[in-house]
Amino acid sequence: MASVHIAHFSDPHLPLTSLPSWREWRVKRVLSLFSWFSRRRHLHTPPPLEQVMRDIHQFHPDMVAITGDMTNLGLLSEFRAAQRWLQDQHLPPTLLVPGNHEALVRERSAEKRALWAPWLHMSENQKAPSVLIRDHVALIGLNTAVPSFPFLATGRAGREQLDLLAKTLKNLGETGLCRIVLLHHPPVTRLVDKRKGLTDLNTLQDVLRQEGAELVLHGHSHRATFCTIPGTQIPVVGTTSASHIANSPEKAAGWNRITITALPGTWGIDVQRRALGTDGLMHNCETGGVYTLNRHLPKTTV
């Protein structure tokens, strides 16, 4: 089988184009609005994101994985702006999972979900993970975006969704697919402060250890990181914000260029980090990973 090429980016934090409507004002939005005008709008700007997207298009990926935080305040106007932006990108099949900024406060979200439906790929059961399949690769979206108290950015998958994730991983594994899990919050400790972490991290790790996966992609930390799920060989790959200015190598805008190749008995997984340099150009980074994981052949294969 031919290799499948995947572009992974996260946390673009598209520019804020309007203030909340009178119905949308909340304490947490006031705090986030202050953060945006005082600091974040100077860090997340259109030119770096344009460079990242141009670089992705030159790669000609077969699939795109977006791990959340398209917005800043989770406003309906931001969801509409993000819909237009996604449409303008003319991306190949794309799976998007929401980030904590999409669920900044508790409010009705049916209209917002409908706007992003072509990229969310949600099933009728909204608690079930989303799935997007191309050739021998399955992207599996886990929604960890839930409202939290001011000064917190915690996430939670929830027991029901994790139970369904376990079934999804098992079923897709038995069909011989390469299973790539997407979520916004890091599925390991120490990549973000506890106030920004997953509240059901241990349960998620138990599911991954029991049912297996070939790769996990996340955002939220705004840093490019490479590690594994404890007790396993499952690679965990994070990325910086796709719109961050190139003021430091740690946080400069970037994305992950991923190639999945089905080899006899194994999966070949190559992850190349691409990042924006201070020269305004995209470069390969020394950080990256080449992984070889056991390949589960379909039960019908002898």
N, C-alpha and C positions, 0 to 999 in steps of 0.2 A: 504494500500500500504506500502511496505517496505521503510525504510529510504534510502535517497540518500546521500552518503558521498562525500564531495568535498575537495580537497586540493588547497589552494590559496597561491601562492608565487609570488614574484615580484623582479625586479631590480637585477638580478644576475650579471650583468656587467661581462660577461665572459672575461677571460684574453685576452689582445691584443696580437695577434700572428704575426702581420706584420704591417709595416708602410703604409700610403696611397700610391697608385700609383700616377704617375705624373698627371693623370687626376683628382685625388680626393683631391688635396691640396686646402684648403680654409682657410681663416683667422680663422674662428671659430674652424676648426679642429686643427689648430696649437695651439690655446688656450687650447682646450680640451686635446690635446696630452701632453702639458706641465703639465696640471693638473693630468693626468694619471701617468706620470713618477715621478712627484714630490710628489704626495700624494695618489691618489686613488688606485694605484696598491698595496700599503701597507695596505689598508683598505679592499679591495675586493680581496679575495684570494680563491683558490680552496678548501682547507680543510673544511671551514665552509659550503660551498655549498654542498660538498660531504656528510657532516653530515645531512644537511637539506633533501637532496634527499633520503638518506638512511631511514630517519625517515618517510618521505612521503610514501615510498614503504612499510614500515612496517604497515602503516595505511590501505593499500589496498583501495584507494579511487575509487569511481565509475567515477569521473570526476576530471579534473584538470583545474584551472583557473590561467592564468599567465598575470599579468598586466604590462608588458612592461619592457623596458631597458635591453634587452638581450645583447646589444652591448655597446660600449663606444664612437666610432666615426661614427657609421653608415656606415662603409666600406662594400663593396661587400664581401671582404674576411671574415669579421666578420659575415655577414649573412650566408655564407657558413659554417663557424665554428659552428655557433649556430644551423644550420640545422643538422650537424653531432652530436652535443651534444644532441639535442632533440631526434634524432633517437636512440641514445645509451641509453636513459633513459627508453625506452619501456613503455611509460606512457599510461594510459587508455585514452578514448576520452578527448581531451584537446582543450581549446579555449585560444588563445593568442591574446592580443591586443598590438600594438606597443607603445613604449614610446618616449619621446622627443629625446633620444640619437639615435633612429632609423631614425629620421627625422632631424638630426643635421643641414644639409644644403639642399638647394633646388637642386635636381637632379632627373634624371629618376629612377623610382623605380619598373618597371614592372618585371625585372629579380629578384629583391629582394623579391617581393611579391610571385613570383612563387616558390622560394626556401622554403618559409614558408607556402605555400598553405595548407598543411595537418593540420596545427594548426590555421590558420587564419579563415578558413571557410567563405570566402567572397562569396557574391552572385554576379550575373552578373552585378548588379548595385553596383559599388564600393563605392558609397556614402551611401549605406544602411548599417545599423548595421549588424554584423554577428550573427548567432544564432546556438547554439548547444543544442540539447534536449536529455535528458535521463530520461525515466520514467515520473515523474510529475514535473521535473525541467528543466527550460530553461535558459541557459547562453546566455546573450545578450552582444555582444562586441561593444563598442563605441570607434571609433578611434579619439583621441584628439591630435595625434602627427603631428605637423606642423613645418616647419622651422621657426626659429626666429633669431633676430639679436644677435650678440655677447653679452655675459653676460646676456642674457635672456634665459629662458626655459619655456616660456608660451605655453599653449595649446589652441586648439579651436576645437569644434565639427563641427561648421558650421550650417547654417540655414537649408539646405537641409537634412543633416544627422539627425538633431534634429526633423524635421518634420516626417521623416521616422521612427525615434525612437518612436515618439508618436503613430504612427500607429501600430508598432510592439508590443509595450506594451499593447495597447488596444486589438489587436487580440489575443495575447497569454494569456492575462487576461481572455478574454471571453471563451477560451478553458479550463480554470481551471488550468493553469500551474503556478508554483512558479517562478517568474521572478527575475533573478539575473543579474544586470547590471555590466559590467566590463569596466573600463576605467583607463588610467594611472594617469591623474591629479586628485587631490582631488576635489570632487563636492561640497565642503563647504569652507568657508573662514577660515583664520588664521592657517591652517595646513602647509602652505608654504608661503614664501614671495610673494608679488604681482608680482614680476618679474618672478616667477615660476608658477603662477596660470593660471586658465582658463579665457580667455578673454570673453567668453559667458556663464559664470557661472550662471547668473540670468536666462537666457533663459532655460538652462538645468534644473535648479531647478523648473521652471514653468512647464516644461513638466512632470517631476516626480510627482509634486504635483497634476497635472491634471489627468494623466493616471495611476499613481501608480506604485509601484514596491515593491518587498518583501525584497530586499537586494541590496546594492551597494558595490562593492569591488574596491579598487584602490591601487596604489603604489606611487612612485615619492617622497614622503616625507621622506622615509627611517626611518619611525617610526611606531610603532604599536599604532593605535588610534581607538577609538570607539565613534561615535556620531550619529546624525540623520540629515536628510534633514530638514531644518527649516520649521516649520509649519506642519510637518508630523511625523509619527512614523516609517518612513523608515530607517532602520539601515544603517550606513555607516561605513565600516571597512577597515582600512589601515594596512599595514605591513611594516616591516623593509626590507632592502635588504637581499636577501637570501644568499649572499656571504660575509657579513660584519663580520669582526673579533669580538670576544666577549670581546672587551675592555670596553664596557659600556652597562648596561642593556637596555638603551634607544634604542640603535642601533644594538645590537647583532643580528646576522643572525637568521631568524625564518620564520614561516609560520602559516597560519590559518587552523585549522582542523574544518570543517563545516559539520554539519549534518542537513538535511532537512527532516522533518517528516510531513506527511499529517494527521492532526487530524480532528475530526468532526467539521467542520465550521472554523477551523483555521490552520495556518501553525506553526509548532514548529521548530524554528531555533536556533541551538546551535553552538556557535563559541568558540573554544578553542585555545588560543594562545600557540604555541610551540616556544621555543627560546633556543639558544645555550648558555650554561653557561661557566664560566671561567674554569670549570673542563673538558671541551671538550665534554660534554654530552648534549643531548636535554632534556628540562624539560617543564612541564606544567607551565604556568604563571597564576598569580592571575587575570590578566586582561583577559576579555572575555565577552561574553554576551549570555543570553538566551532570545529569543524574541518570542512573540506570536502575530501573525498578522492575521487579518480576511482573510479567504480563499474565493476567488471568485469561486463559482461552475459553471461549464459549463451551458450555456443557456438551453441546452437540459435536464438538471437535474431539476426535480420537487421536 
